[in-house]
């Protein structure tokens, strides 16, 4: 092998190693850079719920069911429907500390309210129509949050987080979950 070829191969190898170190170093620096997360307001509904569950429930809540809002069915405007919520929380979970399951039933009658518990009504509905999974406090839709919605006649599937989704999530927590757990 000639000296010129050997020098060329050595130079090329050194350049490849330096390039690899530069790219790898950039990736490591990028991975180590902290994501700029806006501070969480003390009025944040998820933060308030986490604090209540940590302070009054020992950081755990499983299968807590409650009856929520009555709404007009968009597919049948003359029919009223109702949401039933199930809340699961575990402070020790790294991902998905809070899981809010939503099921939909026909509007619950006074007789049904007397005869069945919210858990029985939730179980009767059988299938979640939505599921919100939250890891850290803050606006719903941050990194680590997951929103699932039932597809037409199918199972839950990942869906985009919209302003409407955020409003619904906050409403469920502020109007139904927090007051119900505060009384319990």
DRENMIGU-558384 format. One record per residue (C-alpha): residue number from 1; chain; x, y, z. Coordinates in steps of 0.02 Angstrom, whole numbers, plus 50000, padded with zeros to 5 digits. Layout:
num: NUM | chaine: A | xx: X | yy: Y | zz: Z
...
REM end
This chain:
num: 1 | chaine: A | xx: 50000 | yy: 50000 | zz: 50000
num: 2 | chaine: A | xx: 50069 | yy: 50168 | zz: 49954
num: 3 | chaine: A | xx: 50107 | yy: 50305 | zz: 50080
num: 4 | chaine: A | xx: 49979 | yy: 50421 | zz: 49999
num: 5 | chaine: A | xx: 49841 | yy: 50291 | zz: 50012
num: 6 | chaine: A | xx: 49888 | yy: 50251 | zz: 50193
num: 7 | chaine: A | xx: 49888 | yy: 50437 | zz: 50237
num: 8 | chaine: A | xx: 49719 | yy: 50460 | zz: 50150
num: 9 | chaine: A | xx: 49642 | yy: 50311 | zz: 50243
num: 10 | chaine: A | xx: 49711 | yy: 50371 | zz: 50410
num: 11 | chaine: A | xx: 49647 | yy: 50548 | zz: 50380
num: 12 | chaine: A | xx: 49476 | yy: 50481 | zz: 50328
num: 13 | chaine: A | xx: 49467 | yy: 50369 | zz: 50482
num: 14 | chaine: A | xx: 49512 | yy: 50514 | zz: 50597
num: 15 | chaine: A | xx: 49380 | yy: 50625 | zz: 50515
num: 16 | chaine: A | xx: 49247 | yy: 50489 | zz: 50533
num: 17 | chaine: A | xx: 49290 | yy: 50466 | zz: 50718
num: 18 | chaine: A | xx: 49287 | yy: 50654 | zz: 50748
num: 19 | chaine: A | xx: 49122 | yy: 50672 | zz: 50656
num: 20 | chaine: A | xx: 49046 | yy: 50528 | zz: 50756
num: 21 | chaine: A | xx: 49106 | yy: 50605 | zz: 50920
num: 22 | chaine: A | xx: 49034 | yy: 50773 | zz: 50868
num: 23 | chaine: A | xx: 48865 | yy: 50699 | zz: 50822
num: 24 | chaine: A | xx: 48858 | yy: 50590 | zz: 50976
num: 25 | chaine: A | xx: 48912 | yy: 50734 | zz: 51088
num: 26 | chaine: A | xx: 48775 | yy: 50844 | zz: 51013
num: 27 | chaine: A | xx: 48645 | yy: 50709 | zz: 51047
num: 28 | chaine: A | xx: 48703 | yy: 50686 | zz: 51226
num: 29 | chaine: A | xx: 48699 | yy: 50873 | zz: 51254
num: 30 | chaine: A | xx: 48525 | yy: 50879 | zz: 51176
num: 31 | chaine: A | xx: 48464 | yy: 50738 | zz: 51289
num: 32 | chaine: A | xx: 48536 | yy: 50822 | zz: 51442
num: 33 | chaine: A | xx: 48454 | yy: 50989 | zz: 51402
num: 34 | chaine: A | xx: 48301 | yy: 51014 | zz: 51511
num: 35 | chaine: A | xx: 48135 | yy: 51041 | zz: 51427
num: 36 | chaine: A | xx: 48075 | yy: 51216 | zz: 51461
num: 37 | chaine: A | xx: 47914 | yy: 51182 | zz: 51555
num: 38 | chaine: A | xx: 47809 | yy: 51330 | zz: 51607
num: 39 | chaine: A | xx: 47779 | yy: 51339 | zz: 51795
num: 40 | chaine: A | xx: 47618 | yy: 51262 | zz: 51857
num: 41 | chaine: A | xx: 47491 | yy: 51380 | zz: 51932
num: 42 | chaine: A | xx: 47438 | yy: 51342 | zz: 52111
num: 43 | chaine: A | xx: 47259 | yy: 51348 | zz: 52043
num: 44 | chaine: A | xx: 47295 | yy: 51208 | zz: 51919
num: 45 | chaine: A | xx: 47156 | yy: 51080 | zz: 51941
num: 46 | chaine: A | xx: 47274 | yy: 50930 | zz: 51922
num: 47 | chaine: A | xx: 47393 | yy: 51002 | zz: 52052
num: 48 | chaine: A | xx: 47249 | yy: 51029 | zz: 52173
num: 49 | chaine: A | xx: 47189 | yy: 50851 | zz: 52145
num: 50 | chaine: A | xx: 47364 | yy: 50779 | zz: 52170
num: 51 | chaine: A | xx: 47383 | yy: 50877 | zz: 52332
num: 52 | chaine: A | xx: 47214 | yy: 50817 | zz: 52396
num: 53 | chaine: A | xx: 47252 | yy: 50636 | zz: 52352
num: 54 | chaine: A | xx: 47427 | yy: 50643 | zz: 52425
num: 55 | chaine: A | xx: 47373 | yy: 50729 | zz: 52587
num: 56 | chaine: A | xx: 47205 | yy: 50645 | zz: 52620
num: 57 | chaine: A | xx: 47216 | yy: 50478 | zz: 52531
num: 58 | chaine: A | xx: 47397 | yy: 50427 | zz: 52557
num: 59 | chaine: A | xx: 47443 | yy: 50453 | zz: 52375
num: 60 | chaine: A | xx: 47329 | yy: 50313 | zz: 52312
num: 61 | chaine: A | xx: 47151 | yy: 50301 | zz: 52250
num: 62 | chaine: A | xx: 47082 | yy: 50152 | zz: 52156
num: 63 | chaine: A | xx: 46916 | yy: 50126 | zz: 52067
num: 64 | chaine: A | xx: 46832 | yy: 50283 | zz: 52134
num: 65 | chaine: A | xx: 46674 | yy: 50302 | zz: 52029
num: 66 | chaine: A | xx: 46555 | yy: 50448 | zz: 52020
num: 67 | chaine: A | xx: 46414 | yy: 50512 | zz: 51914
num: 68 | chaine: A | xx: 46451 | yy: 50669 | zz: 51813
num: 69 | chaine: A | xx: 46366 | yy: 50781 | zz: 51686
num: 70 | chaine: A | xx: 46207 | yy: 50760 | zz: 51586
num: 71 | chaine: A | xx: 46223 | yy: 50809 | zz: 51403
num: 72 | chaine: A | xx: 46128 | yy: 50802 | zz: 51239
num: 73 | chaine: A | xx: 46183 | yy: 50662 | zz: 51125
num: 74 | chaine: A | xx: 46251 | yy: 50745 | zz: 50966
num: 75 | chaine: A | xx: 46191 | yy: 50597 | zz: 50862
num: 76 | chaine: A | xx: 46015 | yy: 50603 | zz: 50937
num: 77 | chaine: A | xx: 45983 | yy: 50781 | zz: 51001
num: 78 | chaine: A | xx: 45819 | yy: 50731 | zz: 51083
num: 79 | chaine: A | xx: 45909 | yy: 50604 | zz: 51194
num: 80 | chaine: A | xx: 46002 | yy: 50646 | zz: 51355
num: 81 | chaine: A | xx: 46156 | yy: 50548 | zz: 51406
num: 82 | chaine: A | xx: 46264 | yy: 50550 | zz: 51561
num: 83 | chaine: A | xx: 46448 | yy: 50523 | zz: 51599
num: 84 | chaine: A | xx: 46509 | yy: 50409 | zz: 51737
num: 85 | chaine: A | xx: 46690 | yy: 50433 | zz: 51790
num: 86 | chaine: A | xx: 46816 | yy: 50316 | zz: 51868
num: 87 | chaine: A | xx: 46972 | yy: 50389 | zz: 51947
num: 88 | chaine: A | xx: 47133 | yy: 50292 | zz: 51980
num: 89 | chaine: A | xx: 47284 | yy: 50378 | zz: 52057
num: 90 | chaine: A | xx: 47450 | yy: 50314 | zz: 52120
num: 91 | chaine: A | xx: 47583 | yy: 50439 | zz: 52169
num: 92 | chaine: A | xx: 47718 | yy: 50305 | zz: 52151
num: 93 | chaine: A | xx: 47684 | yy: 50275 | zz: 51966
num: 94 | chaine: A | xx: 47812 | yy: 50356 | zz: 51854
num: 95 | chaine: A | xx: 47696 | yy: 50364 | zz: 51704
num: 96 | chaine: A | xx: 47509 | yy: 50391 | zz: 51714
num: 97 | chaine: A | xx: 47491 | yy: 50437 | zz: 51897
num: 98 | chaine: A | xx: 47312 | yy: 50491 | zz: 51863
num: 99 | chaine: A | xx: 47193 | yy: 50395 | zz: 51752
num: 100 | chaine: A | xx: 47020 | yy: 50463 | zz: 51721
num: 101 | chaine: A | xx: 46905 | yy: 50340 | zz: 51633
num: 102 | chaine: A | xx: 46742 | yy: 50404 | zz: 51557
num: 103 | chaine: A | xx: 46592 | yy: 50296 | zz: 51514
num: 104 | chaine: A | xx: 46428 | yy: 50354 | zz: 51440
num: 105 | chaine: A | xx: 46253 | yy: 50293 | zz: 51484
num: 106 | chaine: A | xx: 46076 | yy: 50351 | zz: 51457
num: 107 | chaine: A | xx: 46023 | yy: 50484 | zz: 51582
num: 108 | chaine: A | xx: 46013 | yy: 50403 | zz: 51752
num: 109 | chaine: A | xx: 45841 | yy: 50402 | zz: 51833
num: 110 | chaine: A | xx: 45802 | yy: 50435 | zz: 52017
num: 111 | chaine: A | xx: 45756 | yy: 50251 | zz: 52038
num: 112 | chaine: A | xx: 45924 | yy: 50196 | zz: 51967
num: 113 | chaine: A | xx: 46015 | yy: 50316 | zz: 52084
num: 114 | chaine: A | xx: 45928 | yy: 50231 | zz: 52232
num: 115 | chaine: A | xx: 45956 | yy: 50054 | zz: 52169
num: 116 | chaine: A | xx: 46136 | yy: 50059 | zz: 52105
num: 117 | chaine: A | xx: 46303 | yy: 50128 | zz: 52159
num: 118 | chaine: A | xx: 46407 | yy: 50232 | zz: 52038
num: 119 | chaine: A | xx: 46528 | yy: 50084 | zz: 52027
num: 120 | chaine: A | xx: 46387 | yy: 49967 | zz: 51974
num: 121 | chaine: A | xx: 46329 | yy: 50092 | zz: 51842
num: 122 | chaine: A | xx: 46508 | yy: 50112 | zz: 51780
num: 123 | chaine: A | xx: 46527 | yy: 49923 | zz: 51766
num: 124 | chaine: A | xx: 46360 | yy: 49909 | zz: 51678
num: 125 | chaine: A | xx: 46418 | yy: 50029 | zz: 51542
num: 126 | chaine: A | xx: 46560 | yy: 49905 | zz: 51506
num: 127 | chaine: A | xx: 46663 | yy: 50010 | zz: 51384
num: 128 | chaine: A | xx: 46759 | yy: 50172 | zz: 51409
num: 129 | chaine: A | xx: 46716 | yy: 50309 | zz: 51286
num: 130 | chaine: A | xx: 46866 | yy: 50414 | zz: 51337
num: 131 | chaine: A | xx: 47020 | yy: 50400 | zz: 51446
num: 132 | chaine: A | xx: 47133 | yy: 50539 | zz: 51508
num: 133 | chaine: A | xx: 47305 | yy: 50490 | zz: 51575
num: 134 | chaine: A | xx: 47405 | yy: 50623 | zz: 51666
num: 135 | chaine: A | xx: 47578 | yy: 50611 | zz: 51742
num: 136 | chaine: A | xx: 47625 | yy: 50786 | zz: 51798
num: 137 | chaine: A | xx: 47520 | yy: 50936 | zz: 51848
num: 138 | chaine: A | xx: 47491 | yy: 51071 | zz: 51719
num: 139 | chaine: A | xx: 47388 | yy: 51097 | zz: 51564
num: 140 | chaine: A | xx: 47321 | yy: 50934 | zz: 51491
num: 141 | chaine: A | xx: 47416 | yy: 50888 | zz: 51334
num: 142 | chaine: A | xx: 47593 | yy: 50907 | zz: 51402
num: 143 | chaine: A | xx: 47726 | yy: 50777 | zz: 51367
num: 144 | chaine: A | xx: 47676 | yy: 50614 | zz: 51451
num: 145 | chaine: A | xx: 47489 | yy: 50649 | zz: 51443
num: 146 | chaine: A | xx: 47382 | yy: 50531 | zz: 51341
num: 147 | chaine: A | xx: 47206 | yy: 50554 | zz: 51277
num: 148 | chaine: A | xx: 47109 | yy: 50407 | zz: 51208
num: 149 | chaine: A | xx: 46937 | yy: 50414 | zz: 51129
num: 150 | chaine: A | xx: 46827 | yy: 50272 | zz: 51069
num: 151 | chaine: A | xx: 46819 | yy: 50255 | zz: 50882
num: 152 | chaine: A | xx: 46652 | yy: 50232 | zz: 50797
num: 153 | chaine: A | xx: 46599 | yy: 50059 | zz: 50856
num: 154 | chaine: A | xx: 46777 | yy: 50017 | zz: 50905
num: 155 | chaine: A | xx: 46900 | yy: 50021 | zz: 51049
num: 156 | chaine: A | xx: 46990 | yy: 50170 | zz: 51124
num: 157 | chaine: A | xx: 47123 | yy: 50246 | zz: 51012
num: 158 | chaine: A | xx: 47245 | yy: 50389 | zz: 51031
num: 159 | chaine: A | xx: 47163 | yy: 50555 | zz: 50988
num: 160 | chaine: A | xx: 47232 | yy: 50731 | zz: 50975
num: 161 | chaine: A | xx: 47219 | yy: 50844 | zz: 51126
num: 162 | chaine: A | xx: 47116 | yy: 50997 | zz: 51079
num: 163 | chaine: A | xx: 47055 | yy: 51147 | zz: 51177
num: 164 | chaine: A | xx: 46888 | yy: 51058 | zz: 51194
num: 165 | chaine: A | xx: 46976 | yy: 50905 | zz: 51266
num: 166 | chaine: A | xx: 47071 | yy: 51012 | zz: 51392
num: 167 | chaine: A | xx: 46910 | yy: 51100 | zz: 51444
num: 168 | chaine: A | xx: 46819 | yy: 50935 | zz: 51467
num: 169 | chaine: A | xx: 46963 | yy: 50863 | zz: 51570
num: 170 | chaine: A | xx: 46970 | yy: 51017 | zz: 51682
num: 171 | chaine: A | xx: 46781 | yy: 51019 | zz: 51700
num: 172 | chaine: A | xx: 46774 | yy: 50837 | zz: 51753
num: 173 | chaine: A | xx: 46905 | yy: 50867 | zz: 51887
num: 174 | chaine: A | xx: 46845 | yy: 51038 | zz: 51948
num: 175 | chaine: A | xx: 46657 | yy: 51009 | zz: 51945
num: 176 | chaine: A | xx: 46644 | yy: 50825 | zz: 51991
num: 177 | chaine: A | xx: 46803 | yy: 50737 | zz: 52052
num: 178 | chaine: A | xx: 46873 | yy: 50868 | zz: 52172
num: 179 | chaine: A | xx: 46706 | yy: 50906 | zz: 52257
num: 180 | chaine: A | xx: 46663 | yy: 50720 | zz: 52274
num: 181 | chaine: A | xx: 46832 | yy: 50676 | zz: 52349
num: 182 | chaine: A | xx: 46826 | yy: 50828 | zz: 52463
num: 183 | chaine: A | xx: 46664 | yy: 50762 | zz: 52540
num: 184 | chaine: A | xx: 46722 | yy: 50582 | zz: 52555
REM end
